[in-house]
Amino acid sequence: MNFREGFWSIYRESLPILLVALGGGLFAGLVLEEILESVERFPGLLVMIPVFLATRGNVYGALGGRISSGLHQGLIEPRFEWNERLVNAVVASFINGIGISIVIGFISWAALRVLGRDSALLVELVGIMLIAGVLTSGIMIFGLLLLIFTGYKIGYDPDNLVGPIVTTLGDIFGMLFLLFAVGAVEVLA
C-alpha cells in the first residue's frame, strides 16, 4: 500500500465515526445545559465535569489501545469470550475508572476548600463521582469492545476507531450519568 492509499484508507474509515462523534458532542452539550441547573445546589460540580470527561478518555483510550494491539497481534479474537488478556485489561480499566472518579470528588472538594470557594459536601461530590464512575465504566467497556470488535470484523482498523469511539461514548454517557448521579444524590441528601 502506497502513501496515498494508506491516507485514503485511514480517512475513509475515520470520517464516519468522526461525524458520529460530532453529534455525540453536541448531545453531551445539551445534557450539560440540564446539569447547570444543579450547580447552585452542588457547588464544585462544574469543576469536576472536565476532569471526569478527560479521565474517561484516558482510562478507556488505554483499554482501546490494548484491545487494538491484541487484535493486530492475534492475541485477542474480536468476540466476547474468556481471554486472560482481555479480562485483565477490562478489570484494570473498570477499577481505574471507578477509582479515579472517587479521587476526582476528593481532589475537587479539597481544591475548592483550599481556594476558599463554596463547595458541596465531600460526601455529595464523591457520591456523584462514584455513581457516574460506576455507570460510565460499565457502558464504556461494553460499548468500546462491541464497536471495536464489530469494526474489526468488517475490515476497519481498530486504531482508527478507538479515539473517536472513546470520546463519543465518554461524552454522551459521561454527561448522562453525571446528570443521573446528581439527581440520585439530590434525592438521597
For each residue, the residues with C-beta under 8 A, 3 or more apart:
1: 5 6 9
2: 5 6
3: 6 7
4: 7 8
5: 1 2 8 9
6: 1 2 3 9 10
7: 3 4 10 11
8: 4 5 11 12
9: 1 5 6 12 13 157
10: 6 7 13 14 157 160
11: 7 8 14 15
12: 8 9 15
13: 9 10 16 17 156 157 160 161
14: 10 11 17 18 160 161 164
15: 11 12 18 19
16: 13 19 20
17: 13 14 20 21 160 161 164 165 168
18: 14 15 21 22 164
19: 15 16 22 23
20: 16 17 23 24 164 168
21: 17 18 24 25 164 167 168
22: 18 19 25 26
23: 19 20 26 27
24: 20 21 27 28 167 168 169 171 172
25: 21 22 28 29 167 168 171
26: 22 23 29 30
27: 23 24 30 31 171 172 175
28: 24 25 31 32 53 171 172 174 175
29: 25 26 32 33
30: 26 27 33 34
31: 27 28 34 35 172 175 176 178 179
32: 28 29 35 36 49 175
33: 29 30 36
34: 30 31 37 179
35: 31 32 38 39 45 49 175 178 179 182
36: 32 33 39 46
37: 34 40
38: 35 41 42 45 182 186
39: 35 36 42 43 45 46
40: 37 43
41: 38 120 186
42: 38 39 45 120 124 125 128 182 185 186
43: 39 40 112 117 118 119 120
44: 47 48 108 109 112 117 118 119 120 125
45: 35 38 39 42 48 49 120 125 128 182
46: 36 39 49
47: 44 51 108 111 112
48: 44 45 51 52 104 105 108 125 128 129
49: 32 35 45 46 52 53 175 178
50: 53 54
51: 47 48 54 55 104 108
52: 48 49 55 56 101 104 129 132 133 174 178
53: 28 49 50 56 57 170 171 174 175
54: 50 51 57 58
55: 51 52 58 59 97 100 101 104
56: 52 53 59 60 97 136 140 166 169 170 171 174
57: 53 54 60 61 166 167 170
58: 54 55 61 62
59: 55 56 62 63 93 96 97 100 140
60: 56 57 63 64 93 97 140 141 144 166 169 170
61: 57 58 64 65 162 163 166
62: 58 59 65 66 93
63: 59 60 66 67 89 90 92 93 141 144
64: 60 61 67 68 144 148 158 161 162 163 165 166
65: 61 62 68 69 162
66: 62 63 69 70 85 89
67: 63 64 70 71 76 86 89 144 145 148 158 162
68: 64 65 71 72 148 158 159 162
69: 65 66 72 73 75
70: 66 67 73 75 76 85 86 89
71: 67 68 74 75 76 78 148 152 158
72: 68 69 158 159
73: 69 70
74: 71
75: 69 70 71 83 85
76: 67 70 71 83 85 86
77: 81 83
78: 71 148 149 150 152 153
79: 149
80: 145 149
81: 77 86
82: 86 87
83: 75 76 77 86 87
84: 87 88
85: 66 70 75 76 88 89
86: 67 70 76 81 82 83 89 90
87: 82 83 84 90 91
88: 84 85 91 92
89: 63 66 67 70 85 86 92 93
90: 63 86 87 93 94 141 145
91: 87 88 94 95
92: 63 88 89 95 96
93: 59 60 62 63 89 90 96 97 137 140 141
94: 90 91 97 98 137 138 141
95: 91 92 98 99
96: 59 92 93 99 100
97: 55 56 59 60 93 94 100 101 133 136 137 140
98: 94 95 101 102 130 133 134 137
99: 95 96 102 103
100: 55 59 96 97 103 104 133
101: 52 55 97 98 104 105 129 130 132 133 134 136
102: 98 99 105 106 126 129 130 133
103: 99 100 106 107
104: 48 51 52 55 100 101 107 108 129
105: 48 101 102 108 109 122 125 126 127 128 129 130
106: 102 103 109 110 122 125 126
107: 103 104 110 111
108: 44 47 48 51 104 105 111 112 119 125
109: 44 105 106 112 113 119 120 122 125 126
110: 106 107 113 114
111: 47 107 108 114 115
112: 43 44 47 108 109 115 117 118 119
113: 109 110 116 117 119
114: 110 111
115: 111 112
116: 113
117: 43 44 112 113
118: 43 44 112
119: 43 44 108 109 112 113 125
120: 41 42 43 44 45 109 124 125
121: 124 125 189
122: 105 106 109 125 126
123: 126 127
124: 42 120 121 127 128 185 189
125: 42 44 45 48 105 106 108 109 119 120 121 122 128 129
126: 102 105 106 109 122 123 129 130
127: 105 123 124 130 131 181 184 185 188
128: 42 45 48 105 124 125 131 132 178 181 182 185
129: 48 52 101 102 104 105 125 126 132 133 181
130: 98 101 102 105 126 127 133 134 181
131: 127 128 134 135 177 180 181 184 185
132: 52 101 128 129 135 136 174 177 178 180 181
133: 52 97 98 100 101 102 129 130 136 137
134: 98 101 130 131 137 138
135: 131 132 138 139 173 177 180 181
136: 56 97 101 132 133 139 140 170 173 174 177
137: 93 94 97 98 133 134 140 141
138: 94 134 135 141 142
139: 135 136 142 143 169 173 177
140: 56 59 60 93 97 136 137 143 144 166 169 170 173
141: 60 63 90 93 94 137 138 144 145
142: 138 139 145 146
143: 139 140 146 147 165 169 173
144: 60 63 64 67 140 141 147 148 162 165 166 169
145: 67 80 90 141 142 148 149
146: 142 143 149 150
147: 143 144 150 151 161 165
148: 64 67 68 71 78 144 145 151 152 158 161 162 165
149: 78 79 80 145 146 152 153
150: 78 146 147 153 154
151: 147 148 154 156 158 161
152: 71 78 148 149 155 156 158
153: 78 149 150
154: 150 151
155: 152
156: 13 151 152 160 161
157: 9 10 13 160 161
158: 64 67 68 71 72 148 151 152 161 162
159: 68 72 162
160: 10 13 14 17 156 157
161: 13 14 17 64 147 148 151 156 157 158 164 165
162: 61 64 65 67 68 144 148 158 159 165 166
163: 61 64 166 167
164: 14 17 18 20 21 161 167 168
165: 17 64 143 144 147 148 161 162 168 169
166: 56 57 60 61 64 140 144 162 163 169 170
167: 21 24 25 57 163 164 170 171
168: 17 20 21 24 25 164 165 171 172
169: 24 56 60 139 140 143 144 165 166 172 173
170: 53 56 57 60 136 140 166 167 173 174
171: 24 25 27 28 53 56 167 168 174 175
172: 24 27 28 31 168 169 175 176
173: 135 136 139 140 143 169 170 176 177
174: 28 52 53 56 132 136 170 171 177 178
175: 27 28 31 32 35 49 53 171 172 178 179
176: 31 172 173 179 180
177: 131 132 135 136 139 173 174 180 181
178: 31 35 49 52 128 132 174 175 181 182
179: 31 34 35 175 176 182 183
180: 131 132 135 176 177 183 184
181: 127 128 129 130 131 132 135 177 178 184 185
182: 35 38 42 45 128 178 179 185 186
183: 179 180 186 187
184: 127 131 180 181 187 188
185: 42 124 127 128 131 181 182 188 189
186: 38 41 42 182 183 189
187: 183 184
188: 127 184 185
189: 121 124 185 186
